Amino acid sequence: MRILAVSPDLYQRHSSLLTQMRRLRATVFGSRLGWDVTISAGEERDQYDEVSPTYVLAVDATDRIAGCARLLPASGPTMLDQTFPGLLANGSLDAHPGMVESSRFCVDTSLEAGRGGGQLHLATLTMFAGIIEWSIANGYTEIVTATDLRFERILNRAGWPMKRLGEPAAIGNTMAVAGSLPADHASFERVCPAGYHSAITRSDTASIRSAA
């Protein structure tokens, strides 16, 4: 399994992977979790896909998408600030240049990819490592996200605890919470699974390990 970062200039080159990503999102958020999302032709997308995000993808040996996340500068527009401000203690995101938002994180746990440390799915740990690696490589020190209480527990189990930015609140049938995560080398080392490999270009290749 490898990590691939797809920035806007690479959308066309990796269009088939992005189609797979949107289908996985439809399956996870629409069918499995029952969220109120927009699905067309079996693919899920929203307005934040239209503002040139970077997608971090976990891709298996057969070029199937095992996990995905969407990354946008916290300067906006972001889901936390515009869609879920009620999850923030002061009603707005105190963004700074070193902050990036991660959204639409999901993994395909049906893949036979094995389990990593603490019995977390390998795709989950690979995605955590990929998001941190990309953030460091692009000058970010803090990752913010809106998630649910179940996923908050997964982050704790992975050794990447989230600092809450407000109190949990019900959104649809989910108890959601906003939080902040560090993007640093120590966090990367804690979550990084054995055999981790990525195609992310790094300015400091000696600081983050990447094994084939």
Residue pairs with C-beta under 8 A, 6 or more apart in sequence:
1 58
1 59
1 60
1 61
1 66
1 113
1 122
1 123
1 126
1 195
1 197
2 58
2 59
2 197
2 198
2 199
3 56
3 57
3 58
3 59
3 126
3 127
3 129
3 130
3 133
3 134
3 196
3 197
3 198
3 199
3 200
4 14
4 17
4 56
4 57
4 59
4 198
4 199
4 200
5 54
5 55
5 56
5 57
5 130
5 134
5 198
5 199
5 200
6 14
6 17
6 18
6 54
6 55
6 56
6 57
7 54
8 52
8 53
8 54
11 18
14 57
17 57
17 59
17 63
17 65
18 55
19 43
20 64
20 65
21 55
21 57
21 65
21 68
22 43
22 44
22 45
23 42
23 43
23 44
24 65
24 68
24 106
24 108
25 37
25 43
25 44
25 45
25 68
25 104
25 106
26 37
26 39
26 42
26 43
26 44
27 108
28 106
28 108
29 35
29 37
29 44
29 104
29 106
30 37
30 39
30 44
33 174
34 172
34 173
35 172
35 174
36 172
37 44
37 46
38 44
38 45
38 46
47 77
48 70
48 72
48 77
48 78
48 79
48 103
49 70
51 72
51 77
53 70
53 71
53 72
54 70
54 71
54 72
54 134
55 68
55 69
55 70
55 71
56 68
56 69
56 71
56 127
56 130
56 131
56 134
57 65
57 67
57 68
58 65
58 66
58 67
58 68
58 107
58 123
58 126
58 127
58 130
59 65
59 66
60 66
60 111
60 113
64 108
64 111
65 108
66 107
66 108
66 111
66 113
66 123
66 126
67 105
67 106
67 107
67 108
67 123
67 124
67 126
67 127
68 104
68 105
68 106
68 107
68 127
69 102
69 103
69 104
69 105
69 106
69 127
69 130
69 131
70 102
70 103
70 104
71 100
71 101
71 102
71 131
71 134
71 135
72 78
72 100
72 101
72 103
73 99
73 100
73 101
74 80
74 81
74 93
74 95
74 96
74 99
74 100
74 101
74 144
75 95
75 97
76 82
76 95
78 93
78 95
78 101
78 103
78 144
79 101
79 103
79 146
80 87
80 88
80 93
80 101
80 144
80 145
80 146
80 165
80 178
81 88
81 92
81 93
81 95
83 146
84 146
84 171
84 176
84 178
85 91
85 92
85 93
86 166
86 169
87 146
87 165
87 166
87 169
87 171
87 176
87 177
87 178
88 165
88 166
88 178
89 165
89 166
89 167
93 99
93 144
93 165
96 142
97 139
98 139
98 140
98 141
98 142
99 140
99 141
99 142
99 143
99 144
100 135
100 138
100 140
100 142
100 143
100 144
100 183
101 143
101 144
101 145
102 131
102 143
102 144
102 145
103 145
103 146
105 127
105 131
105 145
105 147
105 151
107 121
107 123
107 124
107 127
108 123
109 121
109 123
111 123
113 121
113 122
113 123
114 121
114 122
115 121
115 122
116 122
116 124
116 125
116 126
116 193
116 194
117 125
117 158
117 193
118 157
118 158
118 159
120 154
120 157
120 158
122 193
124 154
124 158
125 158
125 191
125 192
125 193
126 193
126 196
128 155
128 158
128 160
128 191
129 188
129 191
129 192
129 193
129 196
129 198
130 198
130 200
131 143
131 183
132 143
132 160
132 183
132 184
132 187
132 188
132 191
133 188
133 198
133 200
133 202
133 208
133 210
134 200
135 141
135 143
135 183
136 183
136 184
136 185
136 188
136 202
136 204
136 207
136 208
137 200
137 201
137 202
137 203
137 204
140 183
141 182
141 183
141 184
142 180
142 181
142 182
142 183
143 180
143 181
143 182
143 183
144 165
144 178
144 179
144 180
144 181
145 162
145 178
145 179
145 181
146 176
146 177
146 178
147 162
147 176
147 177
147 179
148 174
148 175
148 176
148 177
149 168
149 175
149 176
149 177
152 162
152 177
152 179
155 161
155 162
155 181
156 162
158 190
158 191
159 187
159 190
159 191
160 181
160 182
160 187
160 190
160 191
162 177
162 179
162 180
162 181
163 179
163 180
163 181
164 177
164 178
164 179
165 178
165 179
165 180
166 177
166 178
167 177
168 175
168 176
168 177
169 175
169 176
169 177
170 176
181 187
185 207
185 208
188 208
189 209
192 209
194 211
195 211
195 212
196 209
196 210
196 211
197 210
197 211
197 212
198 210
202 208
